[in-house]
Amino acid sequence: MKLVFLDRKTLAPEIKLRTPAFEHRWQSHEKTAPHQVLERLQDADIAIINKVRLNADILTQLPRLKLVVIAATGSDNVDLEACRQADIAVCNIQDYSKNSVPEHTLSMILALNRSLTAYHSSVVAGRWQQSGQFCYFDYPVRDLAGQTLGLIGYGTIARDLEKLAVALGMKVIVAARKGQAVGEGRVGFEQLLSEADVVSLHCPLTPETRYLIGERELALMKEDALLINVGRGGLVDEAALLSALEQNRIGGAGIDVVSQEPPAPDNPLMQALKYPNFILTPHVAWASRNAMQRLADQLIDNIEAFVAGQPQHRLV
Protein backbone atom coordinates (compact mmCIF):
# COMPACT_ATOMS: atom_id res chain seq x y z
CA MET A 1 0.00 0.00 0.00
CA LYS A 2 1.10 3.52 -0.73
CA LEU A 3 0.40 6.18 1.90
CA VAL A 4 0.72 9.89 1.04
CA PHE A 5 0.68 12.68 3.65
CA LEU A 6 -0.07 15.89 1.77
CA ASP A 7 0.58 18.50 4.49
CA ARG A 8 2.99 17.19 7.12
CA LYS A 9 3.91 20.77 8.05
CA THR A 10 0.57 21.12 9.85
CA LEU A 11 2.14 19.07 12.66
CA ALA A 12 5.18 20.41 14.51
CA PRO A 13 8.48 18.88 13.37
CA GLU A 14 9.20 17.39 16.81
CA ILE A 15 5.99 15.32 16.68
CA LYS A 16 6.83 11.71 15.84
CA LEU A 17 4.75 9.60 13.46
CA ARG A 18 5.49 5.95 14.13
CA THR A 19 5.91 3.55 11.23
CA PRO A 20 2.68 1.67 10.38
CA ALA A 21 2.91 -2.03 11.24
CA PHE A 22 2.33 -3.41 7.74
CA GLU A 23 4.20 -3.41 4.45
CA HIS A 24 3.83 -0.04 2.78
CA ARG A 25 5.41 2.89 0.95
CA TRP A 26 5.24 6.24 2.73
CA GLN A 27 5.47 9.56 0.92
CA SER A 28 5.34 12.83 2.83
CA HIS A 29 5.00 16.40 1.53
CA GLU A 30 5.40 19.43 3.77
CA LYS A 31 2.74 21.38 1.83
CA THR A 32 0.55 20.65 -1.17
CA ALA A 33 -0.99 23.32 -3.39
CA PRO A 34 -4.44 22.69 -4.90
CA HIS A 35 -3.02 22.03 -8.36
CA GLN A 36 -0.65 19.36 -6.94
CA VAL A 37 -3.25 17.24 -5.12
CA LEU A 38 -4.38 15.03 -8.01
CA GLU A 39 -0.85 14.25 -9.21
CA ARG A 40 0.42 13.38 -5.72
CA LEU A 41 -2.51 11.08 -4.93
CA GLN A 42 -2.70 9.41 -8.32
CA ASP A 43 -1.35 6.04 -7.17
CA ALA A 44 -2.11 6.39 -3.44
CA ASP A 45 -4.16 3.84 -1.51
CA ILE A 46 -4.36 6.03 1.61
CA ALA A 47 -4.35 9.84 1.68
CA ILE A 48 -3.45 11.67 4.89
CA ILE A 49 -4.51 15.29 5.03
CA ASN A 50 -5.12 18.05 7.52
CA LYS A 51 -6.28 21.19 5.72
CA VAL A 52 -5.87 20.15 2.06
CA ARG A 53 -9.25 20.15 0.29
CA LEU A 54 -10.54 17.01 -1.43
CA ASN A 55 -13.57 17.82 -3.57
CA ALA A 56 -15.73 15.60 -5.75
CA ASP A 57 -13.82 16.43 -8.93
CA ILE A 58 -10.53 15.20 -7.43
CA LEU A 59 -11.99 12.16 -5.67
CA THR A 60 -13.65 10.78 -8.80
CA GLN A 61 -10.24 10.74 -10.50
CA LEU A 62 -8.60 8.56 -7.83
CA PRO A 63 -9.91 5.02 -8.44
CA ARG A 64 -7.15 3.45 -6.33
CA LEU A 65 -7.86 5.52 -3.22
CA LYS A 66 -9.36 3.46 -0.38
CA LEU A 67 -9.04 5.67 2.68
CA VAL A 68 -8.79 9.36 3.57
CA VAL A 69 -7.31 9.97 7.01
CA ILE A 70 -8.01 13.47 8.32
CA ALA A 71 -5.31 14.57 10.77
CA ALA A 72 -7.89 16.66 12.64
CA THR A 73 -11.46 16.44 13.89
CA GLY A 74 -13.13 18.83 11.42
CA SER A 75 -14.06 17.37 8.03
CA ASP A 76 -15.46 20.37 6.13
CA ASN A 77 -12.50 20.23 3.71
CA VAL A 78 -13.52 16.77 2.44
CA ASP A 79 -16.58 16.06 0.28
CA LEU A 80 -17.96 13.20 2.37
CA GLU A 81 -20.83 12.45 0.00
CA ALA A 82 -18.41 12.09 -2.92
CA CYS A 83 -16.40 9.67 -0.77
CA ARG A 84 -19.54 7.62 -0.12
CA GLN A 85 -20.31 7.47 -3.82
CA ALA A 86 -16.74 6.41 -4.63
CA ASP A 87 -16.60 3.87 -1.78
CA ILE A 88 -13.73 5.72 -0.11
CA ALA A 89 -13.60 5.41 3.68
CA VAL A 90 -12.92 8.54 5.74
CA CYS A 91 -11.81 8.69 9.37
CA ASN A 92 -10.84 11.56 11.63
CA ILE A 93 -9.12 12.17 14.95
CA GLN A 94 -11.28 12.36 18.06
CA ASP A 95 -10.83 13.70 21.60
CA TYR A 96 -7.11 14.33 21.19
CA SER A 97 -7.29 17.99 22.28
CA LYS A 98 -9.69 17.55 25.20
CA ASN A 99 -7.18 19.26 27.51
CA SER A 100 -5.51 21.66 25.11
CA VAL A 101 -8.57 23.48 23.73
CA PRO A 102 -10.38 23.96 27.08
CA GLU A 103 -7.17 25.26 28.66
CA HIS A 104 -6.58 27.68 25.77
CA THR A 105 -10.18 28.87 26.01
CA LEU A 106 -9.88 29.41 29.76
CA SER A 107 -6.59 31.25 29.23
CA MET A 108 -8.33 33.68 26.87
CA ILE A 109 -11.20 34.20 29.30
CA LEU A 110 -8.79 34.89 32.18
CA ALA A 111 -6.55 37.16 30.11
CA LEU A 112 -9.49 39.27 28.92
CA ASN A 113 -11.21 39.40 32.32
CA ARG A 114 -8.04 40.65 33.96
CA SER A 115 -6.85 42.75 30.98
CA LEU A 116 -3.49 40.95 31.06
CA THR A 117 -2.37 41.74 27.51
CA ALA A 118 -3.59 45.33 27.78
CA TYR A 119 -1.67 45.97 30.99
CA HIS A 120 1.44 44.20 29.67
CA SER A 121 1.44 46.40 26.55
CA SER A 122 0.95 49.54 28.60
CA VAL A 123 3.87 48.64 30.88
CA VAL A 124 6.07 48.10 27.82
CA ALA A 125 4.98 51.55 26.59
CA GLY A 126 6.09 53.20 29.88
CA ARG A 127 2.65 53.86 31.35
CA TRP A 128 3.60 52.58 34.83
CA GLN A 129 6.34 55.19 35.18
CA GLN A 130 3.98 57.86 33.87
CA SER A 131 1.33 56.96 36.47
CA GLY A 132 3.50 58.17 39.35
CA GLN A 133 2.14 55.60 41.82
CA PHE A 134 2.30 51.92 42.70
CA CYS A 135 -0.52 50.95 40.28
CA TYR A 136 -2.99 52.40 37.80
CA PHE A 137 -6.49 51.51 36.62
CA ASP A 138 -6.62 52.02 32.87
CA TYR A 139 -8.37 48.72 32.16
CA PRO A 140 -10.99 46.70 34.05
CA VAL A 141 -9.99 43.70 36.18
CA ARG A 142 -12.77 41.23 36.97
CA ASP A 143 -13.00 37.94 38.87
CA LEU A 144 -14.41 34.87 37.15
CA ALA A 145 -16.12 33.65 40.32
CA GLY A 146 -19.82 34.46 40.07
CA GLN A 147 -19.79 35.05 36.33
CA THR A 148 -21.95 33.07 33.90
CA LEU A 149 -20.30 31.08 31.11
CA GLY A 150 -22.59 30.40 28.16
CA LEU A 151 -21.68 27.42 25.97
CA ILE A 152 -22.89 27.18 22.39
CA GLY A 153 -22.15 23.58 21.41
CA TYR A 154 -21.80 20.94 24.09
CA GLY A 155 -19.38 18.26 22.95
CA THR A 156 -16.33 16.87 24.74
CA ILE A 157 -14.36 20.12 24.67
CA ALA A 158 -17.24 22.23 25.97
CA ARG A 159 -17.92 19.74 28.76
CA ASP A 160 -14.27 19.79 29.85
CA LEU A 161 -14.29 23.60 29.76
CA GLU A 162 -17.38 23.49 31.94
CA LYS A 163 -15.48 21.50 34.59
CA LEU A 164 -12.68 24.09 34.65
CA ALA A 165 -15.14 26.97 34.82
CA VAL A 166 -17.15 25.44 37.66
CA ALA A 167 -13.92 24.85 39.61
CA LEU A 168 -13.29 28.60 39.41
CA GLY A 169 -16.76 29.46 40.68
CA MET A 170 -18.53 30.19 37.40
CA LYS A 171 -22.14 29.31 36.64
CA VAL A 172 -22.50 27.46 33.32
CA ILE A 173 -25.49 27.53 30.97
CA VAL A 174 -25.82 25.67 27.66
CA ALA A 175 -27.75 26.93 24.65
CA ALA A 176 -30.35 25.00 22.72
CA ARG A 177 -29.79 25.07 18.98
CA LYS A 178 -30.70 28.37 17.38
CA GLY A 179 -34.37 28.42 16.43
CA GLN A 180 -35.17 25.12 18.16
CA ALA A 181 -37.22 24.26 21.22
CA VAL A 182 -35.51 24.33 24.60
CA GLY A 183 -34.86 20.87 26.05
CA GLU A 184 -33.90 19.74 29.53
CA GLY A 185 -30.68 21.29 30.78
CA ARG A 186 -30.65 23.95 28.04
CA VAL A 187 -31.66 27.58 27.77
CA GLY A 188 -32.87 29.41 24.70
CA PHE A 189 -30.19 30.61 22.29
CA GLU A 190 -31.14 34.27 22.69
CA GLN A 191 -31.55 33.92 26.45
CA LEU A 192 -27.97 32.64 26.71
CA LEU A 193 -26.66 35.59 24.72
CA SER A 194 -28.43 38.06 27.00
CA GLU A 195 -27.47 36.37 30.30
CA ALA A 196 -23.88 35.15 29.78
CA ASP A 197 -20.83 37.11 30.88
CA VAL A 198 -18.78 34.92 28.56
CA VAL A 199 -20.14 33.34 25.35
CA SER A 200 -17.94 30.50 24.12
CA LEU A 201 -18.44 28.76 20.74
CA HIS A 202 -17.80 25.02 20.41
CA CYS A 203 -19.85 23.89 17.42
CA PRO A 204 -18.92 22.67 13.93
CA LEU A 205 -19.21 24.87 10.86
CA THR A 206 -22.25 23.86 8.80
CA PRO A 207 -24.61 25.81 6.53
CA GLU A 208 -26.84 26.24 9.61
CA THR A 209 -24.08 27.57 11.88
CA ARG A 210 -22.30 29.88 9.42
CA TYR A 211 -22.44 33.42 10.85
CA LEU A 212 -24.15 32.05 13.94
CA ILE A 213 -22.95 35.19 15.70
CA GLY A 214 -23.64 38.33 13.72
CA GLU A 215 -24.69 41.92 14.32
CA ARG A 216 -28.06 40.96 15.84
CA GLU A 217 -26.56 38.36 18.19
CA LEU A 218 -23.78 40.68 19.32
CA ALA A 219 -26.40 43.34 20.12
CA LEU A 220 -28.14 40.87 22.43
CA MET A 221 -25.00 40.35 24.53
CA LYS A 222 -24.19 42.34 27.66
CA GLU A 223 -22.07 45.43 27.08
CA ASP A 224 -19.25 43.94 29.16
CA ALA A 225 -19.62 40.33 27.93
CA LEU A 226 -16.82 38.43 26.21
CA LEU A 227 -17.08 36.38 23.01
CA ILE A 228 -14.69 33.42 22.65
CA ASN A 229 -14.38 31.41 19.43
CA VAL A 230 -12.10 28.37 19.31
CA GLY A 231 -14.49 26.46 17.03
CA ARG A 232 -14.49 27.56 13.40
CA GLY A 233 -13.87 30.98 11.87
CA GLY A 234 -17.10 31.05 9.87
CA LEU A 235 -19.20 30.89 13.03
CA VAL A 236 -18.70 34.64 13.55
CA ASP A 237 -19.43 37.53 11.21
CA GLU A 238 -16.00 39.12 11.51
CA ALA A 239 -17.06 42.55 10.21
CA ALA A 240 -19.88 42.65 12.76
CA LEU A 241 -17.46 41.74 15.55
CA LEU A 242 -15.07 44.51 14.51
CA SER A 243 -17.97 46.97 14.57
CA ALA A 244 -19.01 45.82 18.05
CA LEU A 245 -15.47 46.30 19.35
CA GLU A 246 -15.18 49.72 17.70
CA GLN A 247 -18.41 50.88 19.34
CA ASN A 248 -17.70 49.27 22.75
CA ARG A 249 -20.88 47.20 22.47
CA ILE A 250 -19.22 44.13 24.03
CA GLY A 251 -16.53 43.73 26.64
CA GLY A 252 -14.01 42.00 24.39
CA ALA A 253 -13.27 38.94 22.31
CA GLY A 254 -10.79 36.08 22.14
CA ILE A 255 -10.50 34.41 18.73
CA ASP A 256 -8.37 31.45 17.66
CA VAL A 257 -9.98 30.71 14.27
CA VAL A 258 -10.57 32.92 11.24
CA SER A 259 -12.74 32.49 8.16
CA GLN A 260 -9.64 32.40 5.94
CA GLU A 261 -6.36 31.16 7.39
CA PRO A 262 -3.93 32.81 7.39
CA PRO A 263 -6.06 35.97 7.34
CA ALA A 264 -5.49 38.66 4.72
CA PRO A 265 -4.09 41.96 6.05
CA ASP A 266 -7.47 43.63 5.50
CA ASN A 267 -9.43 40.98 7.40
CA PRO A 268 -11.60 42.71 10.04
CA LEU A 269 -9.96 40.68 12.82
CA MET A 270 -6.53 41.95 11.80
CA GLN A 271 -7.91 45.47 12.10
CA ALA A 272 -9.29 44.61 15.55
CA LEU A 273 -5.78 43.90 16.88
CA LYS A 274 -5.44 47.56 17.85
CA TYR A 275 -8.02 47.16 20.59
CA PRO A 276 -6.77 46.25 24.10
CA ASN A 277 -9.78 43.99 24.73
CA PHE A 278 -9.16 41.74 21.73
CA ILE A 279 -6.91 38.67 21.51
CA LEU A 280 -6.19 36.79 18.29
CA THR A 281 -4.16 33.56 18.28
CA PRO A 282 -3.17 31.64 15.10
CA HIS A 283 -5.41 28.53 15.37
CA VAL A 284 -3.23 26.97 18.06
CA ALA A 285 -5.81 26.15 20.75
CA TRP A 286 -5.48 22.48 19.78
CA ALA A 287 -1.72 22.50 19.43
CA SER A 288 -0.15 21.61 22.76
CA ARG A 289 2.69 19.16 22.22
CA ASN A 290 0.78 16.58 24.23
CA ALA A 291 -2.31 16.94 22.04
CA MET A 292 -0.34 16.84 18.79
CA GLN A 293 1.43 13.65 19.80
CA ARG A 294 -1.90 12.06 20.71
CA LEU A 295 -3.18 13.11 17.29
CA ALA A 296 -0.18 11.57 15.53
CA ASP A 297 -0.52 8.33 17.47
CA GLN A 298 -4.24 8.07 16.77
CA LEU A 299 -3.65 8.85 13.10
CA ILE A 300 -1.47 5.73 12.74
CA ASP A 301 -3.93 3.77 14.90
CA ASN A 302 -6.70 4.68 12.45
CA ILE A 303 -4.64 3.53 9.47
CA GLU A 304 -3.63 0.24 11.08
CA ALA A 305 -7.21 -0.47 12.17
CA PHE A 306 -8.50 0.09 8.64
CA VAL A 307 -5.86 -2.15 7.06
CA ALA A 308 -6.65 -4.84 9.67
CA GLY A 309 -10.31 -4.74 8.66
CA GLN A 310 -11.44 -3.12 11.92
CA PRO A 311 -11.91 0.56 10.98
CA GLN A 312 -12.40 3.12 13.73
CA HIS A 313 -13.47 6.77 13.93
CA ARG A 314 -15.14 6.50 10.52
CA LEU A 315 -17.10 9.40 9.09
CA VAL A 316 -17.74 7.41 5.87
C-alpha positions as CSV (number, residue, x, y, z in Angstrom):
1,M,0.0,0.0,0.0
2,K,1.1,3.5,-0.7
3,L,0.4,6.2,1.9
4,V,0.7,9.9,1.0
5,F,0.7,12.7,3.6
6,L,-0.1,15.9,1.8
7,D,0.6,18.5,4.5
8,R,3.0,17.2,7.1
9,K,3.9,20.8,8.0
10,T,0.6,21.1,9.8
11,L,2.1,19.1,12.7
12,A,5.2,20.4,14.5
13,P,8.5,18.9,13.4
14,E,9.2,17.4,16.8
15,I,6.0,15.3,16.7
16,K,6.8,11.7,15.8
17,L,4.8,9.6,13.5
18,R,5.5,5.9,14.1
19,T,5.9,3.6,11.2
20,P,2.7,1.7,10.4
21,A,2.9,-2.0,11.2
22,F,2.3,-3.4,7.7
23,E,4.2,-3.4,4.4
24,H,3.8,0.0,2.8
25,R,5.4,2.9,1.0
26,W,5.2,6.2,2.7
27,Q,5.5,9.6,0.9
28,S,5.3,12.8,2.8
29,H,5.0,16.4,1.5
30,E,5.4,19.4,3.8
31,K,2.7,21.4,1.8
32,T,0.5,20.7,-1.2
33,A,-1.0,23.3,-3.4
34,P,-4.4,22.7,-4.9
35,H,-3.0,22.0,-8.4
36,Q,-0.7,19.4,-6.9
37,V,-3.2,17.2,-5.1
38,L,-4.4,15.0,-8.0
39,E,-0.9,14.3,-9.2
40,R,0.4,13.4,-5.7
41,L,-2.5,11.1,-4.9
42,Q,-2.7,9.4,-8.3
43,D,-1.3,6.0,-7.2
44,A,-2.1,6.4,-3.4
45,D,-4.2,3.8,-1.5
46,I,-4.4,6.0,1.6
47,A,-4.4,9.8,1.7
48,I,-3.5,11.7,4.9
49,I,-4.5,15.3,5.0
50,N,-5.1,18.0,7.5
51,K,-6.3,21.2,5.7
52,V,-5.9,20.2,2.1
53,R,-9.2,20.1,0.3
54,L,-10.5,17.0,-1.4
55,N,-13.6,17.8,-3.6
56,A,-15.7,15.6,-5.8
57,D,-13.8,16.4,-8.9
58,I,-10.5,15.2,-7.4
59,L,-12.0,12.2,-5.7
60,T,-13.7,10.8,-8.8
61,Q,-10.2,10.7,-10.5
62,L,-8.6,8.6,-7.8
63,P,-9.9,5.0,-8.4
64,R,-7.2,3.4,-6.3
65,L,-7.9,5.5,-3.2
66,K,-9.4,3.5,-0.4
67,L,-9.0,5.7,2.7
68,V,-8.8,9.4,3.6
69,V,-7.3,10.0,7.0
70,I,-8.0,13.5,8.3
71,A,-5.3,14.6,10.8
72,A,-7.9,16.7,12.6
73,T,-11.5,16.4,13.9
74,G,-13.1,18.8,11.4
75,S,-14.1,17.4,8.0
76,D,-15.5,20.4,6.1
77,N,-12.5,20.2,3.7
78,V,-13.5,16.8,2.4
79,D,-16.6,16.1,0.3
80,L,-18.0,13.2,2.4
81,E,-20.8,12.4,0.0
82,A,-18.4,12.1,-2.9
83,C,-16.4,9.7,-0.8
84,R,-19.5,7.6,-0.1
85,Q,-20.3,7.5,-3.8
86,A,-16.7,6.4,-4.6
87,D,-16.6,3.9,-1.8
88,I,-13.7,5.7,-0.1
89,A,-13.6,5.4,3.7
90,V,-12.9,8.5,5.7
91,C,-11.8,8.7,9.4
92,N,-10.8,11.6,11.6
93,I,-9.1,12.2,15.0
94,Q,-11.3,12.4,18.1
95,D,-10.8,13.7,21.6
96,Y,-7.1,14.3,21.2
97,S,-7.3,18.0,22.3
98,K,-9.7,17.6,25.2
99,N,-7.2,19.3,27.5
100,S,-5.5,21.7,25.1
101,V,-8.6,23.5,23.7
102,P,-10.4,24.0,27.1
103,E,-7.2,25.3,28.7
104,H,-6.6,27.7,25.8
105,T,-10.2,28.9,26.0
106,L,-9.9,29.4,29.8
107,S,-6.6,31.3,29.2
108,M,-8.3,33.7,26.9
109,I,-11.2,34.2,29.3
110,L,-8.8,34.9,32.2
111,A,-6.6,37.2,30.1
112,L,-9.5,39.3,28.9
113,N,-11.2,39.4,32.3
114,R,-8.0,40.6,34.0
115,S,-6.9,42.8,31.0
116,L,-3.5,41.0,31.1
117,T,-2.4,41.7,27.5
118,A,-3.6,45.3,27.8
119,Y,-1.7,46.0,31.0
120,H,1.4,44.2,29.7
121,S,1.4,46.4,26.5
122,S,0.9,49.5,28.6
123,V,3.9,48.6,30.9
124,V,6.1,48.1,27.8
125,A,5.0,51.5,26.6
126,G,6.1,53.2,29.9
127,R,2.7,53.9,31.4
128,W,3.6,52.6,34.8
129,Q,6.3,55.2,35.2
130,Q,4.0,57.9,33.9
131,S,1.3,57.0,36.5
132,G,3.5,58.2,39.3
133,Q,2.1,55.6,41.8
134,F,2.3,51.9,42.7
135,C,-0.5,51.0,40.3
136,Y,-3.0,52.4,37.8
137,F,-6.5,51.5,36.6
138,D,-6.6,52.0,32.9
139,Y,-8.4,48.7,32.2
140,P,-11.0,46.7,34.1
141,V,-10.0,43.7,36.2
142,R,-12.8,41.2,37.0
143,D,-13.0,37.9,38.9
144,L,-14.4,34.9,37.1
145,A,-16.1,33.7,40.3
146,G,-19.8,34.5,40.1
147,Q,-19.8,35.1,36.3
148,T,-22.0,33.1,33.9
149,L,-20.3,31.1,31.1
150,G,-22.6,30.4,28.2
151,L,-21.7,27.4,26.0
152,I,-22.9,27.2,22.4
153,G,-22.1,23.6,21.4
154,Y,-21.8,20.9,24.1
155,G,-19.4,18.3,23.0
156,T,-16.3,16.9,24.7
157,I,-14.4,20.1,24.7
158,A,-17.2,22.2,26.0
159,R,-17.9,19.7,28.8
160,D,-14.3,19.8,29.8
161,L,-14.3,23.6,29.8
162,E,-17.4,23.5,31.9
163,K,-15.5,21.5,34.6
164,L,-12.7,24.1,34.7
165,A,-15.1,27.0,34.8
166,V,-17.1,25.4,37.7
167,A,-13.9,24.8,39.6
168,L,-13.3,28.6,39.4
169,G,-16.8,29.5,40.7
170,M,-18.5,30.2,37.4
171,K,-22.1,29.3,36.6
172,V,-22.5,27.5,33.3
173,I,-25.5,27.5,31.0
174,V,-25.8,25.7,27.7
175,A,-27.8,26.9,24.6
176,A,-30.4,25.0,22.7
177,R,-29.8,25.1,19.0
178,K,-30.7,28.4,17.4
179,G,-34.4,28.4,16.4
180,Q,-35.2,25.1,18.2
181,A,-37.2,24.3,21.2
182,V,-35.5,24.3,24.6
183,G,-34.9,20.9,26.1
184,E,-33.9,19.7,29.5
185,G,-30.7,21.3,30.8
186,R,-30.7,23.9,28.0
187,V,-31.7,27.6,27.8
188,G,-32.9,29.4,24.7
189,F,-30.2,30.6,22.3
190,E,-31.1,34.3,22.7
191,Q,-31.5,33.9,26.4
192,L,-28.0,32.6,26.7
193,L,-26.7,35.6,24.7
194,S,-28.4,38.1,27.0
195,E,-27.5,36.4,30.3
196,A,-23.9,35.1,29.8
197,D,-20.8,37.1,30.9
198,V,-18.8,34.9,28.6
199,V,-20.1,33.3,25.4
200,S,-17.9,30.5,24.1
201,L,-18.4,28.8,20.7
202,H,-17.8,25.0,20.4
203,C,-19.8,23.9,17.4
204,P,-18.9,22.7,13.9
205,L,-19.2,24.9,10.9
206,T,-22.2,23.9,8.8
207,P,-24.6,25.8,6.5
208,E,-26.8,26.2,9.6
209,T,-24.1,27.6,11.9
210,R,-22.3,29.9,9.4
211,Y,-22.4,33.4,10.9
212,L,-24.2,32.0,13.9
213,I,-23.0,35.2,15.7
214,G,-23.6,38.3,13.7
215,E,-24.7,41.9,14.3
216,R,-28.1,41.0,15.8
217,E,-26.6,38.4,18.2
218,L,-23.8,40.7,19.3
219,A,-26.4,43.3,20.1
220,L,-28.1,40.9,22.4
221,M,-25.0,40.4,24.5
222,K,-24.2,42.3,27.7
223,E,-22.1,45.4,27.1
224,D,-19.2,43.9,29.2
225,A,-19.6,40.3,27.9
226,L,-16.8,38.4,26.2
227,L,-17.1,36.4,23.0
228,I,-14.7,33.4,22.6
229,N,-14.4,31.4,19.4
230,V,-12.1,28.4,19.3
231,G,-14.5,26.5,17.0
232,R,-14.5,27.6,13.4
233,G,-13.9,31.0,11.9
234,G,-17.1,31.0,9.9
235,L,-19.2,30.9,13.0
236,V,-18.7,34.6,13.5
237,D,-19.4,37.5,11.2
238,E,-16.0,39.1,11.5
239,A,-17.1,42.5,10.2
240,A,-19.9,42.6,12.8
241,L,-17.5,41.7,15.6
242,L,-15.1,44.5,14.5
243,S,-18.0,47.0,14.6
244,A,-19.0,45.8,18.1
245,L,-15.5,46.3,19.4
246,E,-15.2,49.7,17.7
247,Q,-18.4,50.9,19.3
248,N,-17.7,49.3,22.7
249,R,-20.9,47.2,22.5
250,I,-19.2,44.1,24.0
251,G,-16.5,43.7,26.6
252,G,-14.0,42.0,24.4
253,A,-13.3,38.9,22.3
254,G,-10.8,36.1,22.1
255,I,-10.5,34.4,18.7
256,D,-8.4,31.5,17.7
257,V,-10.0,30.7,14.3
258,V,-10.6,32.9,11.2
259,S,-12.7,32.5,8.2
260,Q,-9.6,32.4,5.9
261,E,-6.4,31.2,7.4
262,P,-3.9,32.8,7.4
263,P,-6.1,36.0,7.3
264,A,-5.5,38.7,4.7
265,P,-4.1,42.0,6.1
266,D,-7.5,43.6,5.5
267,N,-9.4,41.0,7.4
268,P,-11.6,42.7,10.0
269,L,-10.0,40.7,12.8
270,M,-6.5,41.9,11.8
271,Q,-7.9,45.5,12.1
272,A,-9.3,44.6,15.6
273,L,-5.8,43.9,16.9
274,K,-5.4,47.6,17.8
275,Y,-8.0,47.2,20.6
276,P,-6.8,46.2,24.1
277,N,-9.8,44.0,24.7
278,F,-9.2,41.7,21.7
279,I,-6.9,38.7,21.5
280,L,-6.2,36.8,18.3
281,T,-4.2,33.6,18.3
282,P,-3.2,31.6,15.1
283,H,-5.4,28.5,15.4
284,V,-3.2,27.0,18.1
285,A,-5.8,26.2,20.8
286,W,-5.5,22.5,19.8
287,A,-1.7,22.5,19.4
288,S,-0.2,21.6,22.8
289,R,2.7,19.2,22.2
290,N,0.8,16.6,24.2
291,A,-2.3,16.9,22.0
292,M,-0.3,16.8,18.8
293,Q,1.4,13.7,19.8
294,R,-1.9,12.1,20.7
295,L,-3.2,13.1,17.3
296,A,-0.2,11.6,15.5
297,D,-0.5,8.3,17.5
298,Q,-4.2,8.1,16.8
299,L,-3.6,8.8,13.1
300,I,-1.5,5.7,12.7
301,D,-3.9,3.8,14.9
302,N,-6.7,4.7,12.4
303,I,-4.6,3.5,9.5
304,E,-3.6,0.2,11.1
305,A,-7.2,-0.5,12.2
306,F,-8.5,0.1,8.6
307,V,-5.9,-2.2,7.1
308,A,-6.6,-4.8,9.7
309,G,-10.3,-4.7,8.7
310,Q,-11.4,-3.1,11.9
311,P,-11.9,0.6,11.0
312,Q,-12.4,3.1,13.7
313,H,-13.5,6.8,13.9
314,R,-15.1,6.5,10.5
315,L,-17.1,9.4,9.1
316,V,-17.7,7.4,5.9
